[in-house]
Amino acid sequence: MPMKSKERTAELTHLRNAGNYKHNVSVLKEESGEFFIVARKTHDKKPEDYLPCDDCLGFFLREGLWRHKQVCPLRNPSLALKIGHLLKKCAKVAKSEALIIGDLDQGTRANNFLTLCNDEWADEISSCALQTLTKKQDE
């Protein structure tokens, strides 16, 4: 990725936060060590007062996480794309399990759901998410 590009900065932030997240989880389990957070207003807070952002994995005060979620640079519409793939995988697993146990009704429902996902997800969800991603990358 080009130096100082938004994509590179976002990936480096995500990598740093992922390492901090892994470290913070071990600090919480062991109840000892330094706790890394994204922003600190006061020093008298406990690690239990912080929660991670689902998108960037940075730790923020429990009360202020909602505010960060509105402007998180790693928030995406890509979640909609990922969910589509996961839903299709789940439907395929359900269909396979139905075949294994011989439940035709469950197999039919899973197959119908898979057909619906294949037919409608791209038009209704993925296209909007891709448009939003493209718009954000152009900004």
N, CA, C and O atoms as CSV, one atom per row, in Angstrom:
chain,resi,resn,atom,element,x,y,z
A,1,MET,N,N,0.842,-1.187,0.000
A,1,MET,CA,C,0.000,0.000,0.000
A,1,MET,C,C,0.884,1.246,0.000
A,1,MET,O,O,1.947,1.255,0.621
A,2,PRO,N,N,0.453,2.276,-0.683
A,2,PRO,CA,C,1.258,3.496,-0.755
A,2,PRO,C,C,1.458,4.135,0.630
A,2,PRO,O,O,0.571,4.088,1.483
A,3,MET,N,N,2.614,4.719,0.827
A,3,MET,CA,C,2.917,5.403,2.076
A,3,MET,C,C,1.890,6.499,2.336
A,3,MET,O,O,1.472,7.192,1.408
A,4,LYS,N,N,1.484,6.659,3.584
A,4,LYS,CA,C,0.565,7.698,4.048
A,4,LYS,C,C,-0.821,7.633,3.405
A,4,LYS,O,O,-1.573,8.606,3.457
A,5,SER,N,N,-1.162,6.497,2.803
A,5,SER,CA,C,-2.504,6.363,2.238
A,5,SER,C,C,-3.479,6.016,3.360
A,5,SER,O,O,-3.077,5.507,4.406
A,6,LYS,N,N,-4.753,6.294,3.135
A,6,LYS,CA,C,-5.778,5.997,4.145
A,6,LYS,C,C,-5.846,4.504,4.418
A,6,LYS,O,O,-6.017,4.079,5.561
A,7,GLU,N,N,-5.711,3.707,3.356
A,7,GLU,CA,C,-5.778,2.255,3.511
A,7,GLU,C,C,-4.635,1.744,4.382
A,7,GLU,O,O,-4.840,0.909,5.263
A,8,ARG,N,N,-3.432,2.252,4.127
A,8,ARG,CA,C,-2.262,1.822,4.901
A,8,ARG,C,C,-2.406,2.227,6.358
A,8,ARG,O,O,-2.126,1.435,7.258
A,9,THR,N,N,-2.844,3.464,6.595
A,9,THR,CA,C,-3.036,3.950,7.962
A,9,THR,C,C,-4.083,3.115,8.685
A,9,THR,O,O,-3.908,2.765,9.852
A,10,ALA,N,N,-5.168,2.797,7.991
A,10,ALA,CA,C,-6.235,1.996,8.603
A,10,ALA,C,C,-5.729,0.597,8.936
A,10,ALA,O,O,-6.027,0.073,10.009
A,11,GLU,N,N,-4.974,-0.007,8.039
A,11,GLU,CA,C,-4.452,-1.354,8.285
A,11,GLU,C,C,-3.445,-1.360,9.433
A,11,GLU,O,O,-3.446,-2.277,10.253
A,12,LEU,N,N,-2.596,-0.351,9.494
A,12,LEU,CA,C,-1.639,-0.267,10.602
A,12,LEU,C,C,-2.360,-0.063,11.937
A,12,LEU,O,O,-1.974,-0.643,12.952
A,13,THR,N,N,-3.407,0.761,11.929
A,13,THR,CA,C,-4.207,0.963,13.137
A,13,THR,C,C,-4.852,-0.343,13.563
A,13,THR,O,O,-4.850,-0.686,14.745
A,14,HIS,N,N,-5.398,-1.064,12.614
A,14,HIS,CA,C,-6.045,-2.336,12.927
A,14,HIS,C,C,-5.031,-3.341,13.470
A,14,HIS,O,O,-5.322,-4.052,14.432
A,15,LEU,N,N,-3.859,-3.405,12.871
A,15,LEU,CA,C,-2.812,-4.316,13.331
A,15,LEU,C,C,-2.366,-3.978,14.753
A,15,LEU,O,O,-2.223,-4.865,15.594
A,16,ARG,N,N,-2.149,-2.691,15.014
A,16,ARG,CA,C,-1.752,-2.245,16.347
A,16,ARG,C,C,-2.841,-2.567,17.365
A,16,ARG,O,O,-2.559,-3.099,18.438
A,17,ASN,N,N,-4.083,-2.240,17.022
A,17,ASN,CA,C,-5.192,-2.498,17.944
A,17,ASN,C,C,-5.397,-3.993,18.182
A,17,ASN,O,O,-5.756,-4.406,19.285
A,18,ALA,N,N,-5.168,-4.806,17.141
A,18,ALA,CA,C,-5.318,-6.259,17.307
A,18,ALA,C,C,-4.285,-6.789,18.297
A,18,ALA,O,O,-4.599,-7.639,19.130
A,19,GLY,N,N,-3.056,-6.289,18.208
A,19,GLY,CA,C,-2.028,-6.693,19.173
A,19,GLY,C,C,-2.367,-6.227,20.579
A,19,GLY,O,O,-2.222,-6.981,21.541
A,20,ASN,N,N,-2.821,-4.977,20.697
A,20,ASN,CA,C,-3.224,-4.457,22.005
A,20,ASN,C,C,-4.409,-5.234,22.568
A,20,ASN,O,O,-4.480,-5.492,23.769
A,21,TYR,N,N,-5.339,-5.604,21.686
A,21,TYR,CA,C,-6.517,-6.365,22.105
A,21,TYR,C,C,-6.081,-7.708,22.704
A,21,TYR,O,O,-6.526,-8.091,23.785
A,22,LYS,N,N,-5.218,-8.400,21.995
A,22,LYS,CA,C,-4.735,-9.707,22.478
A,22,LYS,C,C,-4.035,-9.548,23.827
A,22,LYS,O,O,-4.235,-10.349,24.740
A,23,HIS,N,N,-3.220,-8.515,23.938
A,23,HIS,CA,C,-2.524,-8.253,25.204
A,23,HIS,C,C,-3.524,-7.923,26.314
A,23,HIS,O,O,-3.405,-8.435,27.427
A,24,ASN,N,N,-4.503,-7.073,26.017
A,24,ASN,CA,C,-5.481,-6.668,27.023
A,24,ASN,C,C,-6.323,-7.832,27.513
A,24,ASN,O,O,-6.683,-7.889,28.688
A,25,VAL,N,N,-6.638,-8.761,26.620
A,25,VAL,CA,C,-7.404,-9.941,27.042
A,25,VAL,C,C,-6.604,-10.749,28.053
A,25,VAL,O,O,-7.159,-11.227,29.042
A,26,SER,N,N,-5.311,-10.904,27.819
A,26,SER,CA,C,-4.484,-11.639,28.783
A,26,SER,C,C,-4.335,-10.861,30.093
A,26,SER,O,O,-4.273,-11.465,31.165
A,27,VAL,N,N,-4.278,-9.530,30.016
A,27,VAL,CA,C,-4.210,-8.712,31.232
A,27,VAL,C,C,-5.489,-8.893,32.053
A,27,VAL,O,O,-5.434,-9.012,33.277
A,28,LEU,N,N,-6.636,-8.914,31.377
A,28,LEU,CA,C,-7.906,-9.097,32.088
A,28,LEU,C,C,-7.995,-10.484,32.717
A,28,LEU,O,O,-8.501,-10.624,33.831
A,29,LYS,N,N,-7.509,-11.512,32.017
A,29,LYS,CA,C,-7.551,-12.875,32.555
A,29,LYS,C,C,-6.631,-13.022,33.755
A,29,LYS,O,O,-7.015,-13.599,34.773
A,30,GLU,N,N,-5.417,-12.499,33.636
A,30,GLU,CA,C,-4.415,-12.642,34.696
A,30,GLU,C,C,-4.545,-11.586,35.783
A,30,GLU,O,O,-3.953,-11.709,36.855
A,31,GLU,N,N,-5.326,-10.546,35.497
A,31,GLU,CA,C,-5.533,-9.432,36.426
A,31,GLU,C,C,-4.231,-8.749,36.832
A,31,GLU,O,O,-4.081,-8.274,37.957
A,32,SER,N,N,-3.291,-8.714,35.879
A,32,SER,CA,C,-2.050,-7.983,36.111
A,32,SER,C,C,-1.435,-7.605,34.774
A,32,SER,O,O,-1.609,-8.301,33.774
A,33,GLY,N,N,-0.710,-6.489,34.776
A,33,GLY,CA,C,-0.066,-6.013,33.566
A,33,GLY,C,C,-0.611,-4.662,33.156
A,33,GLY,O,O,-1.567,-4.158,33.744
A,34,GLU,N,N,0.013,-4.075,32.130
A,34,GLU,CA,C,-0.414,-2.764,31.652
A,34,GLU,C,C,-1.542,-2.928,30.642
A,34,GLU,O,O,-1.473,-3.779,29.756
A,35,PHE,N,N,-2.572,-2.114,30.779
A,35,PHE,CA,C,-3.760,-2.173,29.930
A,35,PHE,C,C,-3.679,-1.049,28.913
A,35,PHE,O,O,-3.602,0.119,29.293
A,36,PHE,N,N,-3.694,-1.380,27.618
A,36,PHE,CA,C,-3.561,-0.381,26.556
A,36,PHE,C,C,-4.938,0.021,26.038
A,36,PHE,O,O,-5.749,-0.828,25.670
A,37,ILE,N,N,-5.188,1.325,26.014
A,37,ILE,CA,C,-6.452,1.843,25.500
A,37,ILE,C,C,-6.164,2.896,24.435
A,37,ILE,O,O,-5.036,3.371,24.307
A,38,VAL,N,N,-7.195,3.256,23.675
A,38,VAL,CA,C,-7.015,4.220,22.585
A,38,VAL,C,C,-6.941,5.637,23.124
A,38,VAL,O,O,-6.065,6.403,22.723
A,39,ALA,N,N,-7.845,6.000,24.023
A,39,ALA,CA,C,-7.864,7.359,24.574
A,39,ALA,C,C,-8.162,7.298,26.054
A,39,ALA,O,O,-9.037,6.547,26.485
A,40,ARG,N,N,-7.442,8.083,26.837
A,40,ARG,CA,C,-7.628,8.080,28.284
A,40,ARG,C,C,-7.878,9.510,28.751
A,40,ARG,O,O,-7.055,10.401,28.540
A,41,LYS,N,N,-9.028,9.713,29.388
A,41,LYS,CA,C,-9.339,11.043,29.925
A,41,LYS,C,C,-8.857,11.170,31.362
A,41,LYS,O,O,-8.328,12.205,31.768
A,42,THR,N,N,-9.049,10.102,32.120
A,42,THR,CA,C,-8.585,10.099,33.505
A,42,THR,C,C,-7.837,8.811,33.771
A,42,THR,O,O,-8.029,7.817,33.071
A,43,HIS,N,N,-6.991,8.826,34.774
A,43,HIS,CA,C,-6.185,7.651,35.088
A,43,HIS,C,C,-6.806,6.798,36.187
A,43,HIS,O,O,-6.235,5.773,36.558
A,44,ASP,N,N,-7.952,7.192,36.711
A,44,ASP,CA,C,-8.521,6.454,37.835
A,44,ASP,C,C,-9.546,5.406,37.399
A,44,ASP,O,O,-10.336,4.940,38.220
A,45,LYS,N,N,-9.542,5.038,36.145
A,45,LYS,CA,C,-10.466,4.020,35.646
A,45,LYS,C,C,-9.805,2.647,35.719
A,45,LYS,O,O,-8.585,2.517,35.620
A,46,LYS,N,N,-10.638,1.636,35.895
A,46,LYS,CA,C,-10.165,0.249,35.941
A,46,LYS,C,C,-10.302,-0.374,34.556
A,46,LYS,O,O,-11.114,0.087,33.754
A,47,PRO,N,N,-9.522,-1.414,34.262
A,47,PRO,CA,C,-9.654,-2.084,32.962
A,47,PRO,C,C,-11.078,-2.574,32.682
A,47,PRO,O,O,-11.485,-2.647,31.523
A,48,GLU,N,N,-11.820,-2.902,33.704
A,48,GLU,CA,C,-13.197,-3.379,33.534
A,48,GLU,C,C,-14.132,-2.274,33.024
A,48,GLU,O,O,-15.235,-2.556,32.558
A,49,ASP,N,N,-13.679,-1.005,33.118
A,49,ASP,CA,C,-14.492,0.120,32.655
A,49,ASP,C,C,-14.399,0.320,31.143
A,49,ASP,O,O,-15.076,1.189,30.593
A,50,TYR,N,N,-13.564,-0.478,30.463
A,50,TYR,CA,C,-13.338,-0.320,29.029
A,50,TYR,C,C,-13.882,-1.522,28.263
A,50,TYR,O,O,-13.901,-2.648,28.759
A,51,LEU,N,N,-14.323,-1.243,27.039
A,51,LEU,CA,C,-14.807,-2.285,26.136
A,51,LEU,C,C,-14.152,-2.106,24.772
A,51,LEU,O,O,-13.828,-0.980,24.393
A,52,PRO,N,N,-13.946,-3.206,24.015
A,52,PRO,CA,C,-13.349,-3.075,22.687
A,52,PRO,C,C,-14.386,-2.735,21.623
A,52,PRO,O,O,-15.542,-3.149,21.704
A,53,CYS,N,N,-13.955,-1.984,20.639
A,53,CYS,CA,C,-14.777,-1.712,19.458
A,53,CYS,C,C,-14.767,-2.979,18.600
A,53,CYS,O,O,-13.713,-3.581,18.399
A,54,ASP,N,N,-15.915,-3.377,18.103
A,54,ASP,CA,C,-16.005,-4.585,17.281
A,54,ASP,C,C,-15.247,-4.454,15.972
A,54,ASP,O,O,-14.808,-5.457,15.410
A,55,ASP,N,N,-15.091,-3.244,15.485
A,55,ASP,CA,C,-14.493,-3.036,14.178
A,55,ASP,C,C,-12.980,-2.842,14.233
A,55,ASP,O,O,-12.242,-3.506,13.505
A,56,CYS,N,N,-12.514,-1.932,15.096
A,56,CYS,CA,C,-11.084,-1.619,15.118
A,56,CYS,C,C,-10.341,-2.298,16.273
A,56,CYS,O,O,-9.112,-2.257,16.318
A,57,LEU,N,N,-11.064,-2.918,17.200
A,57,LEU,CA,C,-10.525,-3.619,18.363
A,57,LEU,C,C,-9.857,-2.707,19.386
A,57,LEU,O,O,-9.212,-3.196,20.313
A,58,GLY,N,N,-9.996,-1.398,19.235
A,58,GLY,CA,C,-9.465,-0.470,20.224
A,58,GLY,C,C,-10.354,-0.457,21.463
A,58,GLY,O,O,-11.570,-0.618,21.359
A,59,PHE,N,N,-9.750,-0.265,22.633
A,59,PHE,CA,C,-10.519,-0.222,23.877
A,59,PHE,C,C,-10.903,1.216,24.207
A,59,PHE,O,O,-10.069,2.120,24.171
A,60,PHE,N,N,-12.185,1.412,24.529
A,60,PHE,CA,C,-12.730,2.720,24.853
A,60,PHE,C,C,-13.557,2.605,26.123
A,60,PHE,O,O,-14.034,1.526,26.474
A,61,LEU,N,N,-13.723,3.741,26.811
A,61,LEU,CA,C,-14.578,3.743,27.993
A,61,LEU,C,C,-15.963,3.226,27.633
A,61,LEU,O,O,-16.509,3.548,26.577
A,62,ARG,N,N,-16.507,2.437,28.508
A,62,ARG,CA,C,-17.817,1.820,28.293
A,62,ARG,C,C,-18.868,2.861,27.898
A,62,ARG,O,O,-19.662,2.639,26.984
A,63,GLU,N,N,-18.863,3.994,28.597
A,63,GLU,CA,C,-19.863,5.041,28.337
A,63,GLU,C,C,-19.645,5.749,27.001
A,63,GLU,O,O,-20.596,6.277,26.424
A,64,GLY,N,N,-18.412,5.769,26.503
A,64,GLY,CA,C,-18.104,6.509,25.284
A,64,GLY,C,C,-17.962,5.653,24.032
A,64,GLY,O,O,-17.706,6.176,22.947
A,65,LEU,N,N,-18.128,4.348,24.176
A,65,LEU,CA,C,-17.946,3.465,23.023
A,65,LEU,C,C,-18.936,3.776,21.907
A,65,LEU,O,O,-18.585,3.716,20.729
A,66,TRP,N,N,-20.159,4.104,22.271
A,66,TRP,CA,C,-21.174,4.412,21.255
A,66,TRP,C,C,-20.753,5.599,20.399
A,66,TRP,O,O,-21.024,5.640,19.198
A,67,ARG,N,N,-20.088,6.565,21.030
A,67,ARG,CA,C,-19.633,7.760,20.309
A,67,ARG,C,C,-18.541,7.382,19.306
A,67,ARG,O,O,-18.543,7.852,18.168
A,68,HIS,N,N,-17.613,6.532,19.738
A,68,HIS,CA,C,-16.547,6.084,18.847
A,68,HIS,C,C,-17.115,5.289,17.674
A,68,HIS,O,O,-16.657,5.447,16.543
A,69,LYS,N,N,-18.117,4.426,17.936
A,69,LYS,CA,C,-18.688,3.578,16.897
A,69,LYS,C,C,-19.247,4.403,15.736
A,69,LYS,O,O,-19.283,3.930,14.601
A,70,GLN,N,N,-19.679,5.630,16.017
A,70,GLN,CA,C,-20.235,6.471,14.960
A,70,GLN,C,C,-19.167,6.979,14.003
A,70,GLN,O,O,-19.467,7.280,12.848
A,71,VAL,N,N,-17.921,7.078,14.467
A,71,VAL,CA,C,-16.859,7.642,13.634
A,71,VAL,C,C,-15.682,6.684,13.426
A,71,VAL,O,O,-14.650,7.082,12.884
A,72,CYS,N,N,-15.828,5.447,13.846
A,72,CYS,CA,C,-14.727,4.486,13.726
A,72,CYS,C,C,-14.285,4.380,12.271
A,72,CYS,O,O,-15.105,4.093,11.399
A,73,PRO,N,N,-12.996,4.608,11.995
A,73,PRO,CA,C,-12.531,4.576,10.610
A,73,PRO,C,C,-12.561,3.182,9.994
A,73,PRO,O,O,-12.509,3.054,8.771
A,74,LEU,N,N,-12.643,2.152,10.799
A,74,LEU,CA,C,-12.658,0.785,10.282
A,74,LEU,C,C,-14.059,0.192,10.278
A,74,LEU,O,O,-14.231,-1.009,10.065
A,75,ARG,N,N,-15.048,1.026,10.511
A,75,ARG,CA,C,-16.432,0.551,10.526
A,75,ARG,C,C,-16.887,0.215,9.122
A,75,ARG,O,O,-16.500,1.158,8.432
A,76,ASN,N,N,-17.407,-0.507,8.491
A,76,ASN,CA,C,-17.695,-0.730,7.137
A,76,ASN,C,C,-18.973,-1.365,7.050
A,76,ASN,O,O,-19.518,-2.134,7.841
A,77,PRO,N,N,-19.302,-0.973,6.103
A,77,PRO,CA,C,-20.255,-1.746,5.301
A,77,PRO,C,C,-19.726,-3.112,4.901
A,77,PRO,O,O,-20.506,-3.945,4.440
A,78,SER,N,N,-18.440,-3.379,5.055
A,78,SER,CA,C,-17.935,-4.701,4.671
A,78,SER,C,C,-18.561,-5.785,5.527
A,78,SER,O,O,-18.558,-6.957,5.151
A,79,LEU,N,N,-19.102,-5.399,6.681
A,79,LEU,CA,C,-19.784,-6.372,7.515
A,79,LEU,C,C,-20.947,-7.000,6.756
A,79,LEU,O,O,-21.185,-8.203,6.866
A,80,ALA,N,N,-21.659,-6.204,5.998
A,80,ALA,CA,C,-22.784,-6.728,5.209
A,80,ALA,C,C,-22.290,-7.757,4.202
A,80,ALA,O,O,-22.964,-8.757,3.953
A,81,LEU,N,N,-21.118,-7.518,3.622
A,81,LEU,CA,C,-20.570,-8.472,2.663
A,81,LEU,C,C,-20.162,-9.763,3.360
A,81,LEU,O,O,-20.403,-10.856,2.848
A,82,LYS,N,N,-19.550,-9.634,4.517
A,82,LYS,CA,C,-19.117,-10.809,5.271
A,82,LYS,C,C,-20.310,-11.627,5.754
A,82,LYS,O,O,-20.288,-12.857,5.710
A,83,ILE,N,N,-21.339,-10.943,6.208
A,83,ILE,CA,C,-22.524,-11.648,6.697
A,83,ILE,C,C,-23.169,-12.458,5.579
A,83,ILE,O,O,-23.627,-13.577,5.808
A,84,GLY,N,N,-23.208,-11.902,4.376
A,84,GLY,CA,C,-23.766,-12.626,3.241
A,84,GLY,C,C,-23.047,-13.942,3.006
A,84,GLY,O,O,-23.684,-14.975,2.802
A,85,HIS,N,N,-21.716,-13.907,3.034
A,85,HIS,CA,C,-20.930,-15.131,2.847
A,85,HIS,C,C,-21.188,-16.111,3.988
A,85,HIS,O,O,-21.327,-17.313,3.761
A,86,LEU,N,N,-21.251,-15.594,5.213
A,86,LEU,CA,C,-21.479,-16.472,6.363
A,86,LEU,C,C,-22.869,-17.099,6.343
A,86,LEU,O,O,-23.032,-18.271,6.681
A,87,LEU,N,N,-23.865,-16.317,5.946
A,87,LEU,CA,C,-25.218,-16.865,5.848
A,87,LEU,C,C,-25.284,-18.002,4.832
A,87,LEU,O,O,-25.929,-19.024,5.067
A,88,LYS,N,N,-24.614,-17.810,3.711
A,88,LYS,CA,C,-24.596,-18.861,2.692
A,88,LYS,C,C,-23.886,-20.110,3.202
A,88,LYS,O,O,-24.323,-21.230,2.937
A,89,LYS,N,N,-22.783,-19.913,3.939
A,89,LYS,CA,C,-22.078,-21.064,4.511
A,89,LYS,C,C,-22.962,-21.807,5.502
A,89,LYS,O,O,-23.006,-23.038,5.508
A,90,CYS,N,N,-23.667,-21.049,6.344
A,90,CYS,CA,C,-24.563,-21.668,7.326
A,90,CYS,C,C,-25.667,-22.460,6.635
A,90,CYS,O,O,-26.011,-23.562,7.063
A,91,ALA,N,N,-26.215,-21.899,5.575
A,91,ALA,CA,C,-27.271,-22.593,4.837
A,91,ALA,C,C,-26.734,-23.883,4.213
A,91,ALA,O,O,-27.425,-24.902,4.204
A,92,LYS,N,N,-25.514,-23.842,3.696
A,92,LYS,CA,C,-24.913,-25.056,3.123
A,92,LYS,C,C,-24.665,-26.109,4.192
A,92,LYS,O,O,-24.867,-27.300,3.952
A,93,VAL,N,N,-24.227,-25.677,5.371
A,93,VAL,CA,C,-24.017,-26.617,6.476
A,93,VAL,C,C,-25.352,-27.234,6.905
A,93,VAL,O,O,-25.440,-28.441,7.127
A,94,ALA,N,N,-26.386,-26.400,7.019
A,94,ALA,CA,C,-27.702,-26.907,7.394
A,94,ALA,C,C,-28.221,-27.893,6.348
A,94,ALA,O,O,-28.818,-28.913,6.693
A,95,LYS,N,N,-27.998,-27.594,5.094
A,95,LYS,CA,C,-28.420,-28.494,4.010
A,95,LYS,C,C,-27.671,-29.821,4.101
A,95,LYS,O,O,-28.272,-30.884,3.953
A,96,SER,N,N,-26.362,-29.764,4.344
A,96,SER,CA,C,-25.557,-30.977,4.478
A,96,SER,C,C,-26.012,-31.822,5.660
A,96,SER,O,O,-26.144,-33.041,5.549
A,97,GLU,N,N,-26.252,-31.163,6.797
A,97,GLU,CA,C,-26.715,-31.893,7.974
A,97,GLU,C,C,-28.069,-32.548,7.721
A,97,GLU,O,O,-28.322,-33.666,8.171
A,98,ALA,N,N,-28.932,-31.845,7.002
A,98,ALA,CA,C,-30.248,-32.404,6.674
A,98,ALA,C,C,-30.102,-33.650,5.811
A,98,ALA,O,O,-30.816,-34.634,6.002
A,99,LEU,N,N,-29.177,-33.602,4.865
A,99,LEU,CA,C,-28.938,-34.777,4.022
A,99,LEU,C,C,-28.395,-35.949,4.838
A,99,LEU,O,O,-28.772,-37.101,4.621
A,100,ILE,N,N,-27.509,-35.640,5.775
A,100,ILE,CA,C,-26.905,-36.689,6.604
A,100,ILE,C,C,-27.955,-37.379,7.467
A,100,ILE,O,O,-27.968,-38.606,7.572
A,101,ILE,N,N,-28.839,-36.588,8.088
A,101,ILE,CA,C,-29.827,-37.186,8.994
A,101,ILE,C,C,-31.109,-37.593,8.267
A,101,ILE,O,O,-31.992,-38.215,8.857
A,102,GLY,N,N,-31.205,-37.243,6.992
A,102,GLY,CA,C,-32.360,-37.635,6.209
A,102,GLY,C,C,-33.612,-36.810,6.447
A,102,GLY,O,O,-34.720,-37.300,6.227
A,103,ASP,N,N,-33.461,-35.576,6.888
A,103,ASP,CA,C,-34.605,-34.694,7.140
A,103,ASP,C,C,-34.873,-33.861,5.884
A,103,ASP,O,O,-34.241,-32.828,5.662
A,104,LEU,N,N,-35.814,-34.327,5.075
A,104,LEU,CA,C,-36.111,-33.647,3.816
A,104,LEU,C,C,-36.664,-32.254,4.020
A,104,LEU,O,O,-36.355,-31.347,3.248
A,105,ASP,N,N,-37.486,-32.066,5.059
A,105,ASP,CA,C,-38.080,-30.749,5.318
A,105,ASP,C,C,-37.002,-29.721,5.654
A,105,ASP,O,O,-37.016,-28.603,5.138
A,106,GLN,N,N,-36.075,-30.108,6.521
A,106,GLN,CA,C,-34.973,-29.202,6.870
A,106,GLN,C,C,-34.111,-28.918,5.648
A,106,GLN,O,O,-33.671,-27.784,5.457
A,107,GLY,N,N,-33.866,-29.908,4.835
A,107,GLY,CA,C,-33.080,-29.731,3.621
A,107,GLY,C,C,-33.748,-28.777,2.642
A,107,GLY,O,O,-33.086,-27.951,2.014
A,108,THR,N,N,-35.060,-28.897,2.519
A,108,THR,CA,C,-35.814,-28.006,1.631
A,108,THR,C,C,-35.759,-26.569,2.135
A,108,THR,O,O,-35.556,-25.641,1.353
A,109,ARG,N,N,-35.942,-26.383,3.454
A,109,ARG,CA,C,-35.881,-25.025,4.024
A,109,ARG,C,C,-34.495,-24.412,3.823
A,109,ARG,O,O,-34.376,-23.245,3.452
A,110,ALA,N,N,-33.447,-25.204,4.070
A,110,ALA,CA,C,-32.078,-24.705,3.891
A,110,ALA,C,C,-31.819,-24.365,2.433
A,110,ALA,O,O,-31.200,-23.345,2.130
A,111,ASN,N,N,-32.286,-25.210,1.534
A,111,ASN,CA,C,-32.094,-24.961,0.112
A,111,ASN,C,C,-32.848,-23.711,-0.334
A,111,ASN,O,O,-32.325,-22.913,-1.111
A,112,ASN,N,N,-34.078,-23.541,0.158
A,112,ASN,CA,C,-34.852,-22.337,-0.168
A,112,ASN,C,C,-34.164,-21.085,0.345
A,112,ASN,O,O,-34.119,-20.067,-0.345
A,113,PHE,N,N,-33.625,-21.159,1.564
A,113,PHE,CA,C,-32.917,-20.005,2.132
A,113,PHE,C,C,-31.669,-19.686,1.310
A,113,PHE,O,O,-31.383,-18.520,1.036
A,114,LEU,N,N,-30.935,-20.716,0.921
A,114,LEU,CA,C,-29.730,-20.520,0.115
A,114,LEU,C,C,-30.077,-19.879,-1.228
A,114,LEU,O,O,-29.372,-18.984,-1.695
A,115,THR,N,N,-31.157,-20.335,-1.842
A,115,THR,CA,C,-31.612,-19.746,-3.109
A,115,THR,C,C,-31.978,-18.283,-2.911
A,115,THR,O,O,-31.613,-17.430,-3.721
A,116,LEU,N,N,-32.697,-17.994,-1.837
A,116,LEU,CA,C,-33.085,-16.613,-1.550
A,116,LEU,C,C,-31.858,-15.730,-1.341
A,116,LEU,O,O,-31.801,-14.615,-1.859
A,117,CYS,N,N,-30.883,-16.219,-0.589
A,117,CYS,CA,C,-29.644,-15.453,-0.369
A,117,CYS,C,C,-28.932,-15.188,-1.689
A,117,CYS,O,O,-28.508,-14.064,-1.956
A,118,ASN,N,N,-28.803,-16.209,-2.501
A,118,ASN,CA,C,-28.114,-16.050,-3.783
A,118,ASN,C,C,-28.835,-15.059,-4.692
A,118,ASN,O,O,-28.195,-14.279,-5.397
A,119,ASP,N,N,-30.165,-15.091,-4.674
A,119,ASP,CA,C,-30.940,-14.239,-5.571
A,119,ASP,C,C,-31.087,-12.804,-5.069
A,119,ASP,O,O,-31.016,-11.865,-5.860
A,120,GLU,N,N,-31.289,-12.627,-3.777
A,120,GLU,CA,C,-31.659,-11.318,-3.251
A,120,GLU,C,C,-30.537,-10.555,-2.548
A,120,GLU,O,O,-30.518,-9.325,-2.585
A,121,TRP,N,N,-29.609,-11.254,-1.914
A,121,TRP,CA,C,-28.588,-10.591,-1.099
A,121,TRP,C,C,-27.767,-9.604,-1.925
A,121,TRP,O,O,-27.520,-8.479,-1.490
A,122,ALA,N,N,-27.351,-10.020,-3.095
A,122,ALA,CA,C,-26.506,-9.147,-3.919
A,122,ALA,C,C,-27.242,-7.868,-4.304
A,122,ALA,O,O,-26.664,-6.782,-4.278
A,123,ASP,N,N,-28.511,-8.000,-4.661
A,123,ASP,CA,C,-29.270,-6.825,-5.088
A,123,ASP,C,C,-29.655,-5.915,-3.938
A,123,ASP,O,O,-29.596,-4.691,-4.057
A,124,GLU,N,N,-30.047,-6.515,-2.829
A,124,GLU,CA,C,-30.599,-5.740,-1.716
A,124,GLU,C,C,-29.537,-5.208,-0.752
A,124,GLU,O,O,-29.655,-4.084,-0.265
A,125,ILE,N,N,-28.516,-5.993,-0.477
A,125,ILE,CA,C,-27.565,-5.642,0.585
A,125,ILE,C,C,-26.171,-5.350,0.035
A,125,ILE,O,O,-25.637,-4.260,0.238
A,126,SER,N,N,-25.589,-6.313,-0.652
A,126,SER,CA,C,-24.193,-6.196,-1.089
A,126,SER,C,C,-23.957,-4.990,-1.984
A,126,SER,O,O,-22.944,-4.306,-1.841
A,127,SER,N,N,-24.867,-4.721,-2.894
A,127,SER,CA,C,-24.650,-3.598,-3.811
A,127,SER,C,C,-24.598,-2.274,-3.057
A,127,SER,O,O,-23.782,-1.408,-3.375
A,128,CYS,N,N,-25.470,-2.114,-2.055
A,128,CYS,CA,C,-25.443,-0.881,-1.242
A,128,CYS,C,C,-24.145,-0.775,-0.447
A,128,CYS,O,O,-23.551,0.298,-0.344
A,129,ALA,N,N,-23.710,-1.915,0.117
A,129,ALA,CA,C,-22.471,-1.922,0.898
A,129,ALA,C,C,-21.275,-1.597,0.013
A,129,ALA,O,O,-20.400,-0.831,0.417
A,130,LEU,N,N,-21.225,-2.166,-1.184
A,130,LEU,CA,C,-20.117,-1.882,-2.101
A,130,LEU,C,C,-20.107,-0.426,-2.541
A,130,LEU,O,O,-19.038,0.171,-2.672
A,131,GLN,N,N,-21.276,0.154,-2.769
A,131,GLN,CA,C,-21.354,1.567,-3.134
A,131,GLN,C,C,-20.819,2.443,-2.006
A,131,GLN,O,O,-20.095,3.409,-2.247
A,132,THR,N,N,-21.183,2.097,-0.773
A,132,THR,CA,C,-20.710,2.867,0.380
A,132,THR,C,C,-19.207,2.733,0.538
A,132,THR,O,O,-18.520,3.719,0.808
A,133,LEU,N,N,-18.681,1.507,0.371
A,133,LEU,CA,C,-17.229,1.298,0.462
A,133,LEU,C,C,-16.493,2.106,-0.599
A,133,LEU,O,O,-15.486,2.749,-0.305
A,134,THR,N,N,-16.986,2.074,-1.812
A,134,THR,CA,C,-16.347,2.823,-2.898
A,134,THR,C,C,-16.377,4.308,-2.628
A,134,THR,O,O,-15.393,5.009,-2.865
A,135,LYS,N,N,-17.503,4.792,-2.133
A,135,LYS,CA,C,-17.642,6.224,-1.809
A,135,LYS,C,C,-16.659,6.624,-0.723
A,135,LYS,O,O,-16.033,7.680,-0.813
A,136,LYS,N,N,-16.511,5.779,0.320
A,136,LYS,CA,C,-15.572,6.097,1.406
A,136,LYS,C,C,-14.132,6.085,0.923
A,136,LYS,O,O,-13.329,6.906,1.366
A,137,GLN,N,N,-13.784,5.158,0.013
A,137,GLN,CA,C,-12.424,5.083,-0.493
A,137,GLN,C,C,-12.086,6.281,-1.360
A,137,GLN,O,O,-10.931,6.704,-1.413
A,138,ASP,N,N,-13.084,6.831,-2.039
A,138,ASP,CA,C,-12.856,7.990,-2.902
A,138,ASP,C,C,-12.685,9.280,-2.114
A,138,ASP,O,O,-12.103,10.242,-2.616
A,139,GLU,N,N,-13.190,9.309,-0.877
A,139,GLU,CA,C,-13.124,10.535,-0.061
A,139,GLU,C,C,-11.724,10.831,0.401
A,139,GLU,O,O,-11.500,11.824,1.094
